[in-house]
Amino acid sequence: MLYFGKRTRKTMKRILLVDDDDLSRGAVHKMLERSGYMVHSTATGQEALAHFRREAPDLVITDLIMPEVDGLEVIQELRRNDPAVRILAISGGGRVDAEEYLSVARKFGASQVLSKPFTGQELKQAVESALGSET
């Protein structure tokens, strides 16, 4: 006789990562996979939004300073499509300090923010915090 009880295994969380910097995106992608997440990476905000519409992930990690569609625009559009979406904004700064960009990202709806450069442990903690009790 087969027993179909509650699932006890955690399902692998899906993360959408968007960063125009190839080196940074690759490093973060690897860190996330090593932590047990399923990761889809894109280099542009437009690609990220298109992917989100097809397959909404559990978390979106977006760089803020990108050409064409920047991270703040990505956050606004994601919030319009899904007010409950969990977003982790990352930034190394640009013309102004990273903390200023990250402060604006919080106001736009980022669940968590993280300043570049960061360690694998800092990334893992920010992701777990952004995902909340779901992890």
Rosetta constraint file for C-alpha pairs under 8 A:
AtomPair CA 12 CA 36 HARMONIC 6.99 0.50
AtomPair CA 12 CA 37 HARMONIC 5.88 0.50
AtomPair CA 12 CA 38 HARMONIC 6.42 0.50
AtomPair CA 13 CA 36 HARMONIC 7.99 0.50
AtomPair CA 13 CA 37 HARMONIC 5.39 0.50
AtomPair CA 13 CA 38 HARMONIC 6.11 0.50
AtomPair CA 13 CA 57 HARMONIC 7.75 0.50
AtomPair CA 13 CA 58 HARMONIC 6.07 0.50
AtomPair CA 13 CA 135 HARMONIC 7.82 0.50
AtomPair CA 14 CA 37 HARMONIC 6.08 0.50
AtomPair CA 14 CA 38 HARMONIC 4.78 0.50
AtomPair CA 14 CA 39 HARMONIC 5.91 0.50
AtomPair CA 14 CA 40 HARMONIC 7.78 0.50
AtomPair CA 14 CA 57 HARMONIC 5.02 0.50
AtomPair CA 14 CA 58 HARMONIC 5.28 0.50
AtomPair CA 14 CA 59 HARMONIC 6.70 0.50
AtomPair CA 15 CA 37 HARMONIC 6.83 0.50
AtomPair CA 15 CA 38 HARMONIC 6.12 0.50
AtomPair CA 15 CA 39 HARMONIC 4.86 0.50
AtomPair CA 15 CA 40 HARMONIC 6.35 0.50
AtomPair CA 15 CA 57 HARMONIC 5.49 0.50
AtomPair CA 15 CA 58 HARMONIC 5.94 0.50
AtomPair CA 15 CA 59 HARMONIC 4.91 0.50
AtomPair CA 15 CA 60 HARMONIC 5.75 0.50
AtomPair CA 15 CA 61 HARMONIC 7.23 0.50
AtomPair CA 16 CA 39 HARMONIC 5.94 0.50
AtomPair CA 16 CA 40 HARMONIC 5.00 0.50
AtomPair CA 16 CA 41 HARMONIC 5.92 0.50
AtomPair CA 16 CA 42 HARMONIC 7.78 0.50
AtomPair CA 16 CA 48 HARMONIC 7.24 0.50
AtomPair CA 16 CA 52 HARMONIC 7.76 0.50
AtomPair CA 16 CA 57 HARMONIC 6.17 0.50
AtomPair CA 16 CA 59 HARMONIC 6.35 0.50
AtomPair CA 16 CA 60 HARMONIC 4.73 0.50
AtomPair CA 16 CA 61 HARMONIC 6.13 0.50
AtomPair CA 17 CA 25 HARMONIC 7.46 0.50
AtomPair CA 17 CA 29 HARMONIC 7.37 0.50
AtomPair CA 17 CA 39 HARMONIC 6.97 0.50
AtomPair CA 17 CA 40 HARMONIC 6.13 0.50
AtomPair CA 17 CA 41 HARMONIC 4.63 0.50
AtomPair CA 17 CA 42 HARMONIC 6.26 0.50
AtomPair CA 17 CA 48 HARMONIC 7.69 0.50
AtomPair CA 17 CA 60 HARMONIC 5.98 0.50
AtomPair CA 17 CA 61 HARMONIC 4.78 0.50
AtomPair CA 17 CA 62 HARMONIC 5.98 0.50
AtomPair CA 18 CA 25 HARMONIC 7.29 0.50
AtomPair CA 18 CA 41 HARMONIC 5.79 0.50
AtomPair CA 18 CA 42 HARMONIC 4.87 0.50
AtomPair CA 18 CA 43 HARMONIC 5.61 0.50
AtomPair CA 18 CA 44 HARMONIC 6.30 0.50
AtomPair CA 18 CA 45 HARMONIC 6.59 0.50
AtomPair CA 18 CA 48 HARMONIC 6.23 0.50
AtomPair CA 18 CA 60 HARMONIC 7.82 0.50
AtomPair CA 18 CA 61 HARMONIC 6.25 0.50
AtomPair CA 18 CA 62 HARMONIC 4.82 0.50
AtomPair CA 18 CA 63 HARMONIC 6.23 0.50
AtomPair CA 19 CA 24 HARMONIC 7.30 0.50
AtomPair CA 19 CA 25 HARMONIC 5.51 0.50
AtomPair CA 19 CA 41 HARMONIC 7.86 0.50
AtomPair CA 19 CA 42 HARMONIC 6.65 0.50
AtomPair CA 19 CA 43 HARMONIC 5.16 0.50
AtomPair CA 19 CA 44 HARMONIC 6.64 0.50
AtomPair CA 19 CA 62 HARMONIC 6.20 0.50
AtomPair CA 19 CA 63 HARMONIC 5.10 0.50
AtomPair CA 19 CA 66 HARMONIC 7.25 0.50
AtomPair CA 20 CA 25 HARMONIC 7.27 0.50
AtomPair CA 20 CA 42 HARMONIC 7.68 0.50
AtomPair CA 20 CA 43 HARMONIC 4.36 0.50
AtomPair CA 20 CA 44 HARMONIC 5.87 0.50
AtomPair CA 20 CA 63 HARMONIC 7.69 0.50
AtomPair CA 20 CA 66 HARMONIC 5.96 0.50
AtomPair CA 20 CA 67 HARMONIC 7.84 0.50
AtomPair CA 21 CA 25 HARMONIC 5.97 0.50
AtomPair CA 21 CA 43 HARMONIC 7.23 0.50
AtomPair CA 22 CA 26 HARMONIC 6.00 0.50
AtomPair CA 22 CA 43 HARMONIC 7.42 0.50
AtomPair CA 23 CA 27 HARMONIC 6.23 0.50
AtomPair CA 24 CA 28 HARMONIC 6.14 0.50
AtomPair CA 25 CA 29 HARMONIC 5.93 0.50
AtomPair CA 25 CA 41 HARMONIC 7.30 0.50
AtomPair CA 25 CA 43 HARMONIC 7.87 0.50
AtomPair CA 26 CA 30 HARMONIC 6.25 0.50
AtomPair CA 27 CA 31 HARMONIC 6.26 0.50
AtomPair CA 28 CA 32 HARMONIC 6.14 0.50
AtomPair CA 29 CA 33 HARMONIC 6.25 0.50
AtomPair CA 29 CA 39 HARMONIC 6.55 0.50
AtomPair CA 29 CA 41 HARMONIC 7.09 0.50
AtomPair CA 30 CA 34 HARMONIC 6.11 0.50
AtomPair CA 31 CA 35 HARMONIC 6.36 0.50
AtomPair CA 31 CA 120 HARMONIC 6.10 0.50
AtomPair CA 32 CA 36 HARMONIC 6.61 0.50
AtomPair CA 32 CA 37 HARMONIC 5.66 0.50
AtomPair CA 32 CA 38 HARMONIC 7.74 0.50
AtomPair CA 32 CA 39 HARMONIC 7.05 0.50
AtomPair CA 32 CA 124 HARMONIC 7.45 0.50
AtomPair CA 33 CA 37 HARMONIC 4.99 0.50
AtomPair CA 33 CA 38 HARMONIC 6.22 0.50
AtomPair CA 33 CA 39 HARMONIC 6.58 0.50
AtomPair CA 35 CA 124 HARMONIC 7.26 0.50
AtomPair CA 41 CA 48 HARMONIC 7.97 0.50
AtomPair CA 42 CA 47 HARMONIC 6.09 0.50
AtomPair CA 42 CA 48 HARMONIC 5.93 0.50
AtomPair CA 43 CA 47 HARMONIC 7.19 0.50
AtomPair CA 43 CA 48 HARMONIC 7.89 0.50
AtomPair CA 44 CA 48 HARMONIC 6.36 0.50
AtomPair CA 44 CA 66 HARMONIC 7.25 0.50
AtomPair CA 44 CA 67 HARMONIC 7.71 0.50
AtomPair CA 44 CA 68 HARMONIC 7.93 0.50
AtomPair CA 44 CA 69 HARMONIC 7.07 0.50
AtomPair CA 45 CA 49 HARMONIC 6.18 0.50
AtomPair CA 45 CA 66 HARMONIC 7.65 0.50
AtomPair CA 45 CA 68 HARMONIC 7.69 0.50
AtomPair CA 45 CA 69 HARMONIC 5.09 0.50
AtomPair CA 45 CA 70 HARMONIC 6.26 0.50
AtomPair CA 45 CA 71 HARMONIC 6.77 0.50
AtomPair CA 45 CA 74 HARMONIC 5.94 0.50
AtomPair CA 46 CA 50 HARMONIC 6.26 0.50
AtomPair CA 46 CA 69 HARMONIC 6.36 0.50
AtomPair CA 47 CA 51 HARMONIC 6.13 0.50
AtomPair CA 48 CA 52 HARMONIC 6.06 0.50
AtomPair CA 48 CA 74 HARMONIC 7.95 0.50
AtomPair CA 49 CA 53 HARMONIC 6.29 0.50
AtomPair CA 49 CA 74 HARMONIC 6.95 0.50
AtomPair CA 49 CA 77 HARMONIC 7.70 0.50
AtomPair CA 49 CA 78 HARMONIC 7.25 0.50
AtomPair CA 50 CA 54 HARMONIC 6.54 0.50
AtomPair CA 51 CA 55 HARMONIC 5.99 0.50
AtomPair CA 51 CA 56 HARMONIC 7.49 0.50
AtomPair CA 52 CA 56 HARMONIC 4.67 0.50
AtomPair CA 52 CA 57 HARMONIC 6.82 0.50
AtomPair CA 58 CA 85 HARMONIC 7.47 0.50
AtomPair CA 58 CA 86 HARMONIC 6.84 0.50
AtomPair CA 58 CA 131 HARMONIC 7.39 0.50
AtomPair CA 59 CA 85 HARMONIC 6.95 0.50
AtomPair CA 59 CA 86 HARMONIC 5.00 0.50
AtomPair CA 59 CA 87 HARMONIC 5.76 0.50
AtomPair CA 59 CA 88 HARMONIC 7.38 0.50
AtomPair CA 59 CA 130 HARMONIC 7.55 0.50
AtomPair CA 59 CA 131 HARMONIC 6.86 0.50
AtomPair CA 60 CA 85 HARMONIC 7.76 0.50
AtomPair CA 60 CA 86 HARMONIC 6.34 0.50
AtomPair CA 60 CA 87 HARMONIC 4.81 0.50
AtomPair CA 60 CA 88 HARMONIC 6.18 0.50
AtomPair CA 61 CA 87 HARMONIC 5.83 0.50
AtomPair CA 61 CA 88 HARMONIC 4.63 0.50
AtomPair CA 61 CA 89 HARMONIC 5.79 0.50
AtomPair CA 61 CA 90 HARMONIC 7.14 0.50
AtomPair CA 62 CA 71 HARMONIC 5.81 0.50
AtomPair CA 62 CA 74 HARMONIC 7.74 0.50
AtomPair CA 62 CA 87 HARMONIC 7.47 0.50
AtomPair CA 62 CA 88 HARMONIC 6.41 0.50
AtomPair CA 62 CA 89 HARMONIC 5.07 0.50
AtomPair CA 62 CA 90 HARMONIC 6.03 0.50
AtomPair CA 63 CA 70 HARMONIC 7.84 0.50
AtomPair CA 63 CA 71 HARMONIC 5.57 0.50
AtomPair CA 63 CA 89 HARMONIC 5.91 0.50
AtomPair CA 63 CA 90 HARMONIC 4.76 0.50
AtomPair CA 63 CA 91 HARMONIC 5.54 0.50
AtomPair CA 64 CA 70 HARMONIC 5.73 0.50
AtomPair CA 64 CA 71 HARMONIC 3.81 0.50
AtomPair CA 64 CA 72 HARMONIC 6.02 0.50
AtomPair CA 64 CA 89 HARMONIC 6.65 0.50
AtomPair CA 64 CA 90 HARMONIC 6.30 0.50
AtomPair CA 64 CA 91 HARMONIC 5.61 0.50
AtomPair CA 64 CA 101 HARMONIC 7.29 0.50
AtomPair CA 64 CA 102 HARMONIC 8.00 0.50
AtomPair CA 64 CA 105 HARMONIC 7.95 0.50
AtomPair CA 65 CA 70 HARMONIC 5.57 0.50
AtomPair CA 65 CA 71 HARMONIC 6.16 0.50
AtomPair CA 65 CA 91 HARMONIC 6.97 0.50
AtomPair CA 65 CA 93 HARMONIC 7.54 0.50
AtomPair CA 65 CA 94 HARMONIC 7.27 0.50
AtomPair CA 66 CA 70 HARMONIC 4.67 0.50
AtomPair CA 66 CA 71 HARMONIC 6.68 0.50
AtomPair CA 69 CA 73 HARMONIC 6.11 0.50
AtomPair CA 69 CA 74 HARMONIC 6.85 0.50
AtomPair CA 70 CA 74 HARMONIC 6.37 0.50
AtomPair CA 71 CA 75 HARMONIC 6.15 0.50
AtomPair CA 71 CA 89 HARMONIC 7.59 0.50
AtomPair CA 72 CA 76 HARMONIC 6.28 0.50
AtomPair CA 72 CA 104 HARMONIC 7.98 0.50
AtomPair CA 72 CA 105 HARMONIC 6.14 0.50
AtomPair CA 72 CA 108 HARMONIC 7.10 0.50
AtomPair CA 73 CA 77 HARMONIC 6.14 0.50
AtomPair CA 74 CA 78 HARMONIC 6.02 0.50
AtomPair CA 75 CA 79 HARMONIC 6.13 0.50
AtomPair CA 75 CA 87 HARMONIC 7.40 0.50
AtomPair CA 75 CA 105 HARMONIC 7.53 0.50
AtomPair CA 75 CA 108 HARMONIC 6.62 0.50
AtomPair CA 75 CA 109 HARMONIC 6.69 0.50
AtomPair CA 75 CA 110 HARMONIC 6.91 0.50
AtomPair CA 76 CA 80 HARMONIC 6.27 0.50
AtomPair CA 76 CA 108 HARMONIC 6.32 0.50
AtomPair CA 76 CA 109 HARMONIC 7.45 0.50
AtomPair CA 77 CA 81 HARMONIC 6.29 0.50
AtomPair CA 78 CA 82 HARMONIC 5.91 0.50
AtomPair CA 78 CA 83 HARMONIC 7.40 0.50
AtomPair CA 78 CA 85 HARMONIC 7.01 0.50
AtomPair CA 79 CA 83 HARMONIC 4.51 0.50
AtomPair CA 79 CA 84 HARMONIC 7.26 0.50
AtomPair CA 79 CA 85 HARMONIC 6.64 0.50
AtomPair CA 79 CA 109 HARMONIC 7.11 0.50
AtomPair CA 86 CA 110 HARMONIC 7.12 0.50
AtomPair CA 86 CA 111 HARMONIC 5.81 0.50
AtomPair CA 86 CA 130 HARMONIC 6.30 0.50
AtomPair CA 86 CA 131 HARMONIC 6.78 0.50
AtomPair CA 87 CA 109 HARMONIC 7.51 0.50
AtomPair CA 87 CA 110 HARMONIC 4.84 0.50
AtomPair CA 87 CA 111 HARMONIC 5.17 0.50
AtomPair CA 87 CA 112 HARMONIC 6.57 0.50
AtomPair CA 87 CA 130 HARMONIC 6.94 0.50
AtomPair CA 88 CA 110 HARMONIC 5.76 0.50
AtomPair CA 88 CA 111 HARMONIC 5.89 0.50
AtomPair CA 88 CA 112 HARMONIC 4.73 0.50
AtomPair CA 88 CA 113 HARMONIC 5.41 0.50
AtomPair CA 88 CA 114 HARMONIC 7.35 0.50
AtomPair CA 88 CA 126 HARMONIC 7.50 0.50
AtomPair CA 88 CA 127 HARMONIC 7.18 0.50
AtomPair CA 88 CA 130 HARMONIC 6.59 0.50
AtomPair CA 89 CA 102 HARMONIC 6.82 0.50
AtomPair CA 89 CA 105 HARMONIC 6.62 0.50
AtomPair CA 89 CA 110 HARMONIC 6.08 0.50
AtomPair CA 89 CA 111 HARMONIC 7.97 0.50
AtomPair CA 89 CA 112 HARMONIC 6.38 0.50
AtomPair CA 89 CA 113 HARMONIC 4.70 0.50
AtomPair CA 89 CA 114 HARMONIC 6.32 0.50
AtomPair CA 90 CA 102 HARMONIC 7.23 0.50
AtomPair CA 90 CA 113 HARMONIC 5.79 0.50
AtomPair CA 90 CA 114 HARMONIC 4.84 0.50
AtomPair CA 90 CA 115 HARMONIC 5.67 0.50
AtomPair CA 90 CA 116 HARMONIC 6.63 0.50
AtomPair CA 91 CA 98 HARMONIC 5.66 0.50
AtomPair CA 91 CA 101 HARMONIC 7.24 0.50
AtomPair CA 91 CA 102 HARMONIC 6.88 0.50
AtomPair CA 91 CA 114 HARMONIC 6.79 0.50
AtomPair CA 91 CA 115 HARMONIC 5.21 0.50
AtomPair CA 91 CA 116 HARMONIC 5.48 0.50
AtomPair CA 92 CA 97 HARMONIC 7.87 0.50
AtomPair CA 92 CA 98 HARMONIC 5.25 0.50
AtomPair CA 92 CA 115 HARMONIC 5.77 0.50
AtomPair CA 92 CA 116 HARMONIC 4.40 0.50
AtomPair CA 92 CA 117 HARMONIC 6.64 0.50
AtomPair CA 93 CA 97 HARMONIC 5.00 0.50
AtomPair CA 93 CA 98 HARMONIC 3.60 0.50
AtomPair CA 93 CA 99 HARMONIC 7.38 0.50
AtomPair CA 93 CA 101 HARMONIC 6.87 0.50
AtomPair CA 93 CA 116 HARMONIC 7.95 0.50
AtomPair CA 94 CA 98 HARMONIC 6.91 0.50
AtomPair CA 96 CA 100 HARMONIC 6.84 0.50
AtomPair CA 96 CA 101 HARMONIC 7.56 0.50
AtomPair CA 97 CA 101 HARMONIC 7.01 0.50
AtomPair CA 98 CA 102 HARMONIC 6.14 0.50
AtomPair CA 98 CA 115 HARMONIC 6.38 0.50
AtomPair CA 98 CA 116 HARMONIC 7.93 0.50
AtomPair CA 99 CA 103 HARMONIC 5.96 0.50
AtomPair CA 99 CA 115 HARMONIC 7.07 0.50
AtomPair CA 100 CA 104 HARMONIC 6.45 0.50
AtomPair CA 101 CA 105 HARMONIC 6.23 0.50
AtomPair CA 102 CA 106 HARMONIC 6.28 0.50
AtomPair CA 102 CA 113 HARMONIC 6.03 0.50
AtomPair CA 102 CA 114 HARMONIC 7.53 0.50
AtomPair CA 102 CA 115 HARMONIC 7.63 0.50
AtomPair CA 103 CA 107 HARMONIC 6.52 0.50
AtomPair CA 104 CA 108 HARMONIC 6.23 0.50
AtomPair CA 105 CA 109 HARMONIC 6.34 0.50
AtomPair CA 105 CA 110 HARMONIC 5.53 0.50
AtomPair CA 105 CA 113 HARMONIC 7.64 0.50
AtomPair CA 106 CA 110 HARMONIC 4.62 0.50
AtomPair CA 106 CA 111 HARMONIC 6.77 0.50
AtomPair CA 106 CA 112 HARMONIC 7.17 0.50
AtomPair CA 106 CA 113 HARMONIC 7.19 0.50
AtomPair CA 111 CA 130 HARMONIC 5.72 0.50
AtomPair CA 112 CA 126 HARMONIC 6.58 0.50
AtomPair CA 112 CA 129 HARMONIC 7.41 0.50
AtomPair CA 112 CA 130 HARMONIC 5.69 0.50
AtomPair CA 113 CA 126 HARMONIC 7.47 0.50
AtomPair CA 114 CA 118 HARMONIC 7.47 0.50
AtomPair CA 114 CA 123 HARMONIC 7.61 0.50
AtomPair CA 114 CA 126 HARMONIC 7.16 0.50
AtomPair CA 118 CA 122 HARMONIC 6.05 0.50
AtomPair CA 118 CA 123 HARMONIC 6.67 0.50
AtomPair CA 119 CA 123 HARMONIC 6.26 0.50
AtomPair CA 120 CA 124 HARMONIC 6.10 0.50
AtomPair CA 121 CA 125 HARMONIC 6.16 0.50
AtomPair CA 122 CA 126 HARMONIC 6.17 0.50
AtomPair CA 123 CA 127 HARMONIC 6.10 0.50
AtomPair CA 124 CA 128 HARMONIC 6.12 0.50
AtomPair CA 125 CA 129 HARMONIC 6.04 0.50
AtomPair CA 126 CA 130 HARMONIC 6.02 0.50
AtomPair CA 127 CA 131 HARMONIC 6.11 0.50
AtomPair CA 128 CA 132 HARMONIC 6.09 0.50
AtomPair CA 128 CA 135 HARMONIC 6.47 0.50
AtomPair CA 131 CA 135 HARMONIC 6.26 0.50
